[in-house]
Amino acid sequence: MSVMNSLWHRCAQLRPAIYRRAAGDPRASVASTASTLGEVHAGAQRRHSPSTVEELELELLLEAAFQVYGYDYRGYQRDVVARRVQAAMAQLSLSTISALQARVLHEPHAWNVLLRELSVEPALMFDDAAEASLLRMSLGVCLHGAALPRVWLADCAGAQQAWTLAILLEQEQLGARTEIYATVSSDALLAEAQTASLPMARLGELQANYMRSGGTGKLLDYFEVSGDGLHATLRPQLRNRITWAQYNLVTDASFNEFQMILGRRALPDFGPALRQRVLRLFDDSLAPTGMLALDRPLDAGDPLAARYKPLFPQQPWYKRVA
């Protein structure tokens, strides 16, 4: 059965329960809708049970993205996904999620628009002063003892986040021997990160970010300005220490051992089950005594909590102890 036929078949089976619910039919409770979903996906655990036509459209769109493109957003927080899907619809001037699904299935441009919206929001250099300050305090303690330290920017928020880390490592005299692994979720984002440059028109804003985060001197000292004076690129000795790769946190396995993993920008979008999967992935990838930066504290009942101790008060940055 083709992908389109498979999706239509699922829609046809789900639609009666949802429409009965919309019409006020007592048979169409949330429980009965969930039962219908269970029949459609026999033996499979559903992450979400739609109760409106729009929620059904969203489920089918995420299923299509998984089946056709291999990107699994079905375990993401539904409110986050719905908001980003609406943003993609606005860009493409579409009024329904079903219309977006049709475009996504048949037009690479529409898929790239949706994929960009569902990906981690791009960062500006030193845009998070608190994060930069914590990194300044942590890099030396965490990395100086390792012969060849490695840092993983998981679901990296674009080239400027990686550049920020490269500059901080250089300032801590760690740049020459530390490898940065910056992974992104798609080939399109990978190509964009690898060819990125710094717009000189934004230099003033970025310099202010740099100073607020504790930086001294000129940010431009770490860049080479183009002949036309409009763009700048990271100096080769810093740029060459960044290894870019396409990597899917949802489906891919651990690929190396790291002394530091920075995943705080990626985790907020994940639902509970997916979040646990990614935390286990980070745990599998972190070296003994390595450092893990998260978006929020580990729950006391989390099986991994006993393996980590907080590094800073009121901050979800951890050192592995077991």
C-alpha positions in Angstrom: 0.0 0.0 0.0 1.4 3.4 -0.9 2.1 6.1 1.7 -0.8 8.2 0.5 -3.2 5.2 0.5 -1.9 4.1 3.9 -2.5 7.6 5.4 -5.9 7.9 3.7 -6.9 4.5 5.1 -6.0 5.6 8.6 -7.9 8.8 8.1 -11.0 6.9 7.0 -10.9 4.7 10.0 -10.4 7.6 12.4 -12.8 10.1 10.9 -16.1 8.5 12.1 -15.2 8.6 15.7 -14.0 12.2 15.5 -17.0 13.4 13.6 -19.4 11.6 16.0 -17.6 13.4 18.8 -18.0 16.8 17.0 -21.7 16.0 16.6 -22.2 15.3 20.2 -22.7 11.6 19.8 -22.1 10.0 23.3 -20.5 7.0 21.6 -17.7 9.3 20.5 -15.9 9.8 23.8 -12.2 10.3 24.0 -11.9 6.7 25.1 -13.8 5.4 22.0 -11.5 7.5 19.8 -8.5 6.1 21.5 -9.9 2.6 21.0 -10.3 3.3 17.3 -6.7 4.5 17.2 -5.6 1.3 18.9 -7.3 -0.8 16.2 -5.6 1.2 13.5 -2.2 0.7 15.1 -2.6 -2.8 16.5 0.2 -3.6 18.9 1.8 -0.2 18.7 1.8 2.4 21.5 0.3 5.7 20.4 2.0 8.9 21.6 -1.1 11.0 21.2 -4.8 10.4 20.6 -6.5 13.1 18.4 -9.9 14.4 19.5 -10.6 17.1 16.8 -10.2 17.2 13.1 -7.2 19.6 13.4 -5.5 17.2 15.8 -6.1 14.4 13.4 -4.6 16.4 10.6 -1.5 17.1 12.7 -1.1 13.4 13.5 -1.3 12.5 9.9 1.2 15.2 8.9 3.7 13.9 11.5 3.1 10.3 10.3 3.7 11.4 6.7 6.9 13.2 7.7 8.1 10.0 9.4 7.1 7.6 6.6 8.3 9.7 3.7 11.3 11.6 5.0 12.3 9.5 8.1 12.0 12.4 10.6 10.1 11.4 13.7 8.4 14.4 15.4 5.6 12.2 16.8 7.1 12.3 20.3 7.4 16.0 20.4 5.3 18.3 22.7 2.1 18.8 20.8 1.7 22.4 21.6 5.2 23.2 20.4 4.6 21.2 17.1 1.2 22.8 16.5 2.6 26.3 16.9 5.5 25.6 14.5 3.2 23.9 12.0 1.1 27.0 12.0 4.2 29.1 11.3 5.0 26.9 8.3 1.4 27.3 7.0 1.7 31.0 7.3 4.9 31.1 5.3 3.2 29.0 2.5 -0.1 30.9 2.7 -2.1 27.7 3.6 -5.3 27.5 5.6 -5.3 23.9 6.8 -2.8 21.3 7.9 -4.2 18.9 5.3 -3.1 21.4 2.6 0.3 21.6 4.2 0.5 17.8 4.2 -0.2 17.7 0.5 2.4 20.2 -0.3 5.0 18.5 2.0 4.5 15.2 0.3 4.9 16.5 -3.2 7.1 19.6 -3.0 10.7 19.6 -1.5 10.4 23.3 -0.8 7.4 22.9 1.4 9.1 20.1 3.3 12.2 22.3 3.9 10.0 25.1 5.2 8.3 22.7 7.6 11.6 21.1 8.6 13.2 24.4 9.4 10.2 25.4 11.6 10.4 22.1 13.5 14.1 22.4 14.1 15.9 24.1 16.9 15.6 27.9 16.6 18.9 29.4 15.3 21.0 31.2 17.9 23.0 34.4 17.7 26.6 34.5 19.0 26.7 34.9 22.8 22.9 35.4 22.9 22.6 33.6 26.2 24.9 35.4 28.7 24.2 33.0 31.5 25.1 30.0 29.3 28.3 31.6 28.1 29.3 32.5 31.7 28.7 28.9 32.9 30.8 27.6 30.0 33.7 30.0 30.9 33.6 28.5 34.4 33.3 24.9 33.3 35.5 24.4 30.3 38.8 24.4 32.1 37.6 22.1 35.0 35.9 19.7 32.6 38.3 19.5 29.8 41.9 20.2 31.0 42.3 16.6 32.3 41.4 14.9 29.0 44.1 14.2 26.5 41.9 14.9 23.5 38.7 16.5 24.8 35.5 16.3 22.7 32.4 18.5 23.1 29.0 17.6 21.5 26.6 20.4 20.6 23.5 18.2 20.2 20.9 19.6 17.8 23.2 22.6 17.4 21.3 25.9 17.1 23.2 26.9 14.0 26.7 28.0 13.1 26.8 30.9 15.6 26.3 28.6 18.6 29.3 26.5 17.4 31.4 29.7 16.8 30.6 30.9 20.4 31.9 27.6 21.8 35.0 27.7 19.6 35.9 31.2 20.8 35.4 30.4 24.4 37.7 27.3 24.0 40.3 29.5 22.4 40.1 32.0 25.3 40.6 29.2 27.8 43.7 27.9 26.0 41.8 24.7 25.1 41.0 25.4 21.4 44.1 23.8 19.9 43.3 20.3 21.3 39.5 20.2 21.7 37.2 18.9 19.0 33.7 20.3 18.7 31.1 18.0 17.2 28.1 20.0 16.1 25.1 17.9 14.9 22.0 19.1 13.2 18.8 17.3 12.2 18.8 17.7 8.4 21.1 17.9 5.4 19.7 21.4 4.6 20.6 22.7 8.0 24.0 21.0 7.7 24.8 22.8 4.4 23.6 26.1 5.8 25.9 25.8 8.9 28.9 24.7 6.9 28.6 27.8 4.6 27.5 30.3 7.1 29.1 33.7 7.5 28.7 36.6 9.9 26.8 39.6 8.5 28.9 42.7 9.3 25.6 44.7 9.7 24.9 42.7 12.9 28.4 43.1 14.4 27.4 45.8 16.9 24.6 43.6 18.3 26.9 40.6 18.5 29.7 42.6 20.1 27.2 43.8 22.8 26.2 40.1 23.4 29.8 39.2 23.7 30.5 42.0 26.3 27.5 41.1 28.4 28.6 37.5 28.6 32.0 38.5 30.1 34.0 38.8 26.9 36.9 41.3 26.5 38.4 42.9 23.4 36.9 42.7 20.0 34.8 39.8 18.7 35.9 40.6 15.2 39.4 39.5 16.2 38.3 35.9 15.7 37.0 36.5 12.2 38.3 37.3 8.7 36.3 40.0 6.9 35.4 39.5 3.2 36.8 41.8 0.5 33.5 43.7 0.1 33.3 44.3 3.9 29.8 42.8 4.1 30.6 39.4 5.7 33.1 37.7 8.0 34.1 34.1 8.4 35.5 32.4 11.5 39.3 32.1 11.3 40.5 28.8 9.9 42.3 27.7 13.1 38.9 27.9 14.9 36.7 26.8 12.1 38.7 23.6 11.5 38.1 22.4 15.0 34.3 22.1 14.4 33.1 18.8 12.9 29.6 19.2 11.4 27.3 16.2 10.9 23.7 15.4 10.2 22.4 13.4 13.2 18.9 12.5 14.5 18.6 12.5 18.2 15.3 10.6 18.0 16.5 7.6 15.9 20.3 7.5 15.9 22.6 5.7 18.3 25.6 7.0 20.3 28.5 7.7 18.0 31.4 8.8 20.3 32.4 9.5 23.9 32.4 13.1 25.0 33.8 15.0 27.9 31.0 17.6 27.6 27.5 17.4 26.0 25.4 20.6 25.5 21.8 19.7 24.9 19.8 22.3 26.6 18.5 24.0 23.5 17.1 20.8 22.0 15.4 19.1 24.9 12.5 21.6 25.6 10.6 20.4 22.5 10.6 16.7 23.5 7.6 14.9 25.1 8.3 12.8 28.3 9.0 9.5 26.6 11.2 11.0 23.9 13.0 13.1 26.5 13.9 10.0 28.4 15.2 8.3 25.3 17.5 11.3 24.5 18.7 11.5 28.1 19.7 7.8 27.9 21.5 8.6 24.7 23.4 11.4 26.4 24.3 9.1 29.3 25.6 6.5 26.9 27.7 9.1 25.2 29.2 10.9 28.2 32.7 10.0 29.5 33.2 9.3 33.2 33.3 12.6 35.1 32.0 14.3 32.0 29.6 17.3 32.1 26.0 17.4 30.9 24.1 20.7 30.3 20.3 20.3 30.3 17.3 22.6 30.0 15.8 21.7 33.4 16.9 19.7 36.5 16.7 15.9 36.5 13.7 14.7 38.4 14.5 13.1 41.7 12.8 9.9 40.6 14.7 9.8 37.3 16.8 6.6 37.0 19.7 8.7 35.8 19.6 11.2 38.6 21.8 9.1 40.9 24.6 9.1 38.4 24.9 12.9 38.3 25.5 15.8 40.7 24.7 19.5 40.1 27.7 21.7 39.3 26.0 25.1 40.0 23.2 26.2 42.3 19.8 26.6 40.4 21.3 25.5 37.1 20.7 22.1 35.4 24.4 21.5 34.6 25.7 18.2 35.9 28.9 16.3 36.4 28.8 12.5 36.0 29.8 10.7 39.2 28.9 7.0 38.4 
